[in-house]
Amino acid sequence: MGQIRQNWTAEPWKDGELLECAMVIPESDGCATFAFRAPSGAWFDYQPGQFLTLELPVPGGPLARTYTISSSPSRPLSISVTVKAQVGSLGTRWMLDHLKPGMRIKAYGPTGAFSFHRHPAPKYLFISAGSGITPMMSMTTWAWDSGEMPDITFVHAARRPTDIVFRQRLEGFAARVPGLQLRFTVEEVEPFTVWPGFKGRLNQIMLGLMAPDYLEREVFCCGPAPFMQGVREMLQSLGYDMARYHEESFATPQAEEIPVDLVAPPAAAEITFSASGKTVATDGTETVLAVAKRAGLNIPSSCNFGLCGTCKVQKLSGEVAMVHNGGISDEEVASGMILACCARPQGQVEIGL
C-alpha cells in the first residue's frame, strides 16, 4: 500500500478566509444546519460553544451575522451553524432561501468565551431554549467524541416536540452512555401524539425534578433573553452560586445611565488609516468603526457592542478608550488589536487599514 495521506492540510482555517457550503440539512420548520468546508483544505480549530460571523451577500450589500457553531472541533474537517428564521430576519432568511452547496462566503472567527473548556467541572447542567441548543450540541458532541463523557444533565425547552433540534442525535448519545441525561419540556403537544417528557414553561419545581443536584453543577445557559433572565432569577432564588453560571447571548446590553454633570466634554481626535492614506478628524465621541464608515472604508462588523470580535483591527499607534463584552482577548489587546465598534480615539491614532 502507498503512503496514507490525511485529507486536510497542516494549517488550520484562518479568520477572514472563505468557507464553501458543503451540505444543507433540514432540521425542523424554518430551521436548517449549514455545513461548511475550507476551499483550501484547511481544518477547523476552535472551542466547543464558540461562534462564527458570516458575511452574507444579501441584496443591497454584504450583511454580517453571528451564529453559534453547532458542530464540534473534534470533527475538524467541516464547521456547521444551525439557524432558525425569526420574524423579520434578513440574513437567516437569505441563508434558508439561497445558500446552496458549492457557494462560497467570507467568515470571521471563531471566537467567544462560552465554552466548558474554560470552566472544567465534574458535573454540568446545560439549560437551553430554541436555537440556544446549538452551543450545547457542540459541547456535548465534543464530550461524546472524547470518549470520556462527563456528567451532563441537558435541559432544553421548546415550543413543540418537533421543534427540538438535534433530538434524535442527542437521544442516540444518551442511549449509549450513562453520563448524559436528557430533560425536555415543551409548551404544547401536537394532536394524536404521545409526549413522555415535561410540559410547560421551565420553573423551579421542574428544575428540581430534572436535576436534583443542580447546586453541585456548573451551569451553562443559552436562549432568548427573557428565558435566560428567568433562569438566572430561578437559580438565584434557589441559592445557587452564580459565579458558576455562564450564559451566551447576542442581545445588546442596556447602556447605563450617566448623569449629565459627570459627562466630560468630547476631546478632539484624529484617525489616520495608514493603508488607505486617509486621515479623518473626529470629536472623540465616534467609534473607530463610525469614523471608518464616514471615510468610505469598510470594516466588517456584526454585533456592534464588542461581543462577536468581527471588527478587530490593528492599532499602530495612539490610544483608544475601549469598553467591550468579551469579543477580544487580553493577548490581542496587548498586541495592539482593538474592536472598532467600541473603541473611541483619544487624540492622534493610527489604524492599519
Buried (B, 14 or more C-beta within 10 A) or exposed (E): EEEEEEEBEEEBBEBBBBBBBBEBEEBBEBBBBBBBBBEBBBBBEBBBBBBBBBBBBBEEEEBBBBBBBBBBBBBBBBBBBBBBBEEEBBBBBBBBEEBEEEEEBBBBBBBBBBBBBEBEBEBBBBBBBBBBBBBBBBBBBBBBBEEEBBBBBBBBBBEBBBBBBBBEEBBEBBEEBEBBBBBBBBEEBEEEEEBEBBEEEBEEEBBEEBBEEBBEBBBBBBBBEEBBBBBBEBBEEEEBEEEBBBBBBBEEEEEEEEEEEEEEEEEEBBBBBBEEEBEBEBEBEBBBBBBBBEBEBEBBBBBBBBBBBBBBBBBBEBBBEBEBBEBBBEEBBEEEBBBBBBBBBEEBBBBEB
